[in-house]
Amino acid sequence: MKDNLKHFDANLCEKLFDFIYPDEENMTRKEVQAELQRLKIDMRPAIEKLNMALNFCNEKQKAQAELKIAREKRPALIDKLKQIKLPSFPSLRDEIQKRITQHLSVPQQATYFRKLEEAASEQDLKTLLEDILLLESLDQDSKNEK
């Protein structure tokens, strides 16, 4: 490919570009804004995209920090769960119904009672009650720590 600009003087080209294009390095903020307006360049969409990207990065960093904290707390929480002794109950269904009534609002109670009656096997009930008791125990421990 033939270089068509080879016969132009480099200094002359540099002076031409300096004349046509402003020197952004030495421009003030006002001058840059005036130049953007003169060229009819709207920077708002670019600034909005940049802000969205920065917000995304901030949220991602925050989530990663929270995940790191959760990972650090997990072994101690699992140890605490293993130490909790669960009582046995004669009727799992009655005990779960009692806890639903004591701890949930009326609309939530209706939902949980319907789910409880739909398809809960004895093993499901046992697991559900164990989960409820473990959560109550952890909740009580966190209240005592404060």
DACOR-V491007 format. One record per run of one state. SS is the DSSP state (H for helix, E for strand, C for the rest). FROM is the first residue (numbers start at 0). TO is the last residue. If there is no record, write none. Layout:
ss: [SS:SS]
from: [FROM:FROM]
to: [TO:TO]
//
This chain:
ss: [C:H:C:H:C:H:C:H:C:H:C:H:C:H:C]
from: [0:9:20:23:26:28:38:43:83:91:103:105:119:121:145]
to: [8:19:22:25:27:37:42:82:90:102:104:118:120:144:145]
//
